[in-house]
Amino acid sequence: MRWALGLFLFLLGFGLGLWALERAFALKADLPLACLPGPLPREAALYSNGALEIPLCRRARVRMVLEGTLAQGRGPWAMVVEGGRVLWQGEVRGRREVRVEATGEGTLALAFTNDLYQPPEDRNLFLRELTVEPR
């Protein structure tokens, strides 16, 4: 009888410990995303996979003129994100104008995700112009 009670208490404690660990290390979806204001880039070049931070930190209408170079018949895949939200994504062939509405909740970023370099082909993404208007 004592053995069964001891086993029960051990399993109960172990289960509570696992539950507490799961709660302690769970991602918090409601935390605000930090955005530190800074100078806005006028132009930029992404020669490999990565992201360009645009520290806007306010509500605004954002216009970007992007340009991409093709490799193996495909242009760069670009994404405009703010915090954890994707505002726009698509392939950039030649010049392309992108317009998004920023909320100011998190850092705005332009991401390039499908770099390819096989000489003489080189897929790159360029930010040719950035315009910000208040909302």
PEKACOR-V816743 format. One record per helix or strand of 2 or more residues. SS is the DSSP state (A for helix, B for strand). FROM is the first residue (numbers start at 1). LEN is the number of residues. Records with the same first field share a line. If there is no record, write none. Layout:
BEGIN
SS->FROM-LEN ; FROM-LEN
END
This chain:
BEGIN
A->2-23
B->44-3 ; 50-5 ; 60-9 ; 76-7 ; 85-8 ; 94-9 ; 108-5 ; 116-3 ; 121-3 ; 125-10
END
